[in-house]
């Protein structure tokens, strides 16, 4: 009778352990959210850059001053062609070229209109307006970057990469184009290319938190949790209160089998944000696995 009870207990324990281990093994890195890098409050996307994002906008954005009337809703089909030839501005009467200050002002207006179109979800119009601005000011890196981002959200990753590359050459000290090249490479499944772009973004700005977070996520996808953990440590040094960095560090430590270290990372994330459910789930899974490992007899 005692042997039968022990057998039933071991079978039940094995089932529970299997379920706990399955849940535990599903631990994965969550996408980082948005950057607070830019300070231009007139631009609703000044603080964007969404690492490893796969769908549309998820963050609310403040309205621009005096917004343009909303465009009618329509299903996004193929993006419109570049309109440089058809929409290039005509010179003033008399045939003289537009003064540089006037050209810059016109290009800046097209940029603001393009941002407003994106805020309303009209990505095709945003591409069109950026292209109009580039017809006026072909070497404007911000217009190139924003058109690339619109192409990115339309799923046109090849064209987006070209715009990011051009912006990176012109704005050689701005890390954002390289970060977006990395995000685009991730979407295309090119992990090594993504790591290279993130590394270049870090070279341009050693304090760029999102570059460290994204390179760490890429290393996790590539099965190199040790390198990923080092990047998350860098991110934590730059911002010790970043919940994402602590959570992803816990994931990297878990994948290296250092469960106690992972628990400390998840606990820190929860201390900073008690409502961070991914950290709570992973912490619960680790504690459950540790508890059941004490119940099972040694082999």
N, C-alpha and C positions, 0 to 999 in steps of 0.2 A: 504493500500500500504506500509506504514512504517513497519507494523507488518510482511508483506511478506518479505521485504528486510532484516529485522532483522533475520528472520528464515533462509533465504539463507545464510546470513553471518555466523550464528552459525553453520550451517551444514558444510560449507566450512572450518571454523576454526577447527571443530572437526576432519575432515578428515586429515588436515595438522598436527594437534596435534597427531593423531594416528600414522601417518607416522614417525614423529619426535621421539615419544616415542619408537616406534619399533626399529628405528636405535639406539636410546640411550641405550635401553636394551640389545643390542648386544655387548656392551662394554665387552671386554675380555682381559685377560692378555696375552701378547705376550711372546714367549720363550726368555729367556735371551740367549746371544750369546756365547762368549768365554772368558776365563780367561787370564789375563796377569801374572799369578802367577809365572810360571817357567821362568828361564832365559837361559836355554840351547838352544842356537840357532842352534846347530847341529841336534836337534830333531824337525822335522816339526810339531809334535803334543805336544810339551812341554807345550804350552799354551792352549790346548784344554779343554774339559769338557763342554759339551753342554747341559745345563739344559732343560729338557722336550722336547728333540729333538725326532722327529719321523721318519726322513728320513736320507739319507746319508750326506756326507760332504758338507758343504755350504761355507766354508771359503777357500780362496786360501792359499797354503802353500809354503814356499821357498824350492827349491830342496836341497837335501843332497849333500855334497861334494862327487865327484866320484860315482854317482849313478849306481846301477846295471842295466844291460840291461832290458828293460820292458818285462814283461810276456805277452804272447798273450792274447788278450781279450777273456773272456769266461763268460758264464752265471753262476751265483752263484747258485749252487744246494745245496745239503746237505754238511755240513762241513766235512773235512777229519777227520779220527780218530786220536787220540793222537799217535804220532809216536815214543814214547820214546823207545820202545823195538827194533824197526827196525833201528833207526837212532842214537842210543847212540854212541858217539865217541869211537874208539878203543884206548887202551893205547899205548904209544910209544913202539918201539921194545925193547924186553927184558922183557916185562910183568910188568914194573913198572907203578904206577899210575901217571896220569898227575899232575904236580906241581900245587899248588893252584893258583899261578899267571897266569899260562897258562890257567887254567880252567876259571878263571874270564875273561881273555881276549877273550877266545872262546865264552863264554856266552854273552859278550858285543857285539861281532860281530853278533851273531844271533839276538840280540835285534835291532841293527841298520838295519839289513836286513829285519826284521819283520816290522819296521817302514817304510822302503822304499816300501815294498810290500803293506802296507796299503795306502801309498801315491798314489800308482798306482791303487788302488781300488781292489787289489787281497786279499780279506779278508781271504780266505782259506789258502793261502800261508803264510799269517801273523800268523795265528793260528799254522801252521806247524812249522814255524821258532821259535816261542816262545816256543813251546813244545820241540824242539831240544835244545834250550837254557836251559830249565828247566831240561832236562835229564842230563845236565852237572852241573847245579847249582840249585838244587830243591828248595832252600829257597830264591831265588832272588825275592823280592817283586815287582820290576819293571817289570820283565817278566810276573809275575802272573797278575799284573794290566793290562798290554798291551794285554795279551791274553784274559783277561776278556772283554776288550773294543772291541776287534775283534769279540768275541762271541756275544757281545751286538749288534753290527751292523749287524751281521748275523741273529739276532732275536732269538738266543739261550739263553734266559734270565736265565733259571735255571742254566746252566753250567756257565754262566757269573757270577752269584751271588756267586757260589762256589769259583771262582778265586778271586773275590773281598774280600770275607770273609777271605781266606787264606792270601792275601796280607795285610789285615787290622790287622791280628794277628801278622804277622812278623814285619811290619812297624807300630808299635803301636802309633807313633807320627805323622804319615802322614795322613792328612784328606782326601786325594783323593780317596782311596778305599771306604771309607764310603760314600762319595758323590756319587760315581758310584753305590753303593748298593742302594742308594736312587733313582737314576735315573732309575735303573732297576725295583725297586718296583713300581714306577710310571707307567712304561710301562705295568706292570702286574696288575695295578689297585689296588695296596695295599697302600692306602694313609697313614695309621697309621704307617706302616713299613717304608715308605719313610721318614716321619717326624722324626722317631726315628733315622734313619741313618744320616739324615742331622744334627740332634742335636748332635750326636756323632762326626761328622766332626767339628762342631763348638766347642765342648769341646776340641778337639785336637788342634784347631787353632781358637782363638777368632777373628782373623782378616780376616778369609776366607770369602770374599765377596759372592762368589757363593753359599756357604752353606746357608747364610741368604736369598739370592734371591730365591733359590729353595725351602727352607722351607716355605717362604712366598707364593710362587706359590701353593705349596701343600695345605697350609691352605685355600687359595682362592678356590681351587677345593673342599675342604672339607666343604665349606660354613662357614668359620670362618674368616671373613675379619678383625676383630679387631686384632687377633693374627698375621694375615698376615701383617697388617700395622706396627706393632711393629718390625717385621723382616725387612721390607723395611726401617724403620727409622734407624735400626742398620746399614744396608748397606749404607745408606746416611751418617751416622756419619763416617764410615770408608772411604767413597769416595763420597764427596758431588757433584762431577761432573759426577756421573754415571747416565746416562739418563734412563737406564732401571729401576733403583730403584725409581726415581721420577715418571716415568710413572705408574709402578705397585702400587705405593702409591696412585696415583690418582684413580686407579681402586678400590683399597680397600676402600678409602674414599667414592667413588661413591656408592658402595654396602652397605655402612652404612648410606646413605642418606645425607651425608655432602657434598653437591654439591659445596659450596663456597671453601671449603678446597681442594676438588678434582680439581677445576679450577686452584687454585694456584699451585698445583703439576704439572698439565699439562703445565701451563705457564712456570714453571721452566725448565721442560724437553725441551720445545721449545726454551727457552733462551740458553740452553746448546747446542741444536742441532735443528736449525730452519727447518731442513728437516725431522724431525721425524713425519711421517704421522700418526701413531696410536694416538699420543698425540693430533695432530691437529684435527683428526676426532672426538675424544672424547670431546675435548674442544668445538668444533662447536656444537656437539649434546647437550651438557649441556646448552650452551648459547641459542640455539634454543628452548629448553624446557622451560628455564626461561622466554624467551621473550613471548612465547605463553601463558604461565600461567598468564601473566599480561593482555593479551587480553580477555581471557575468563571471563565471569561474575562470581562472587562468588556464590556458591550454596545457 
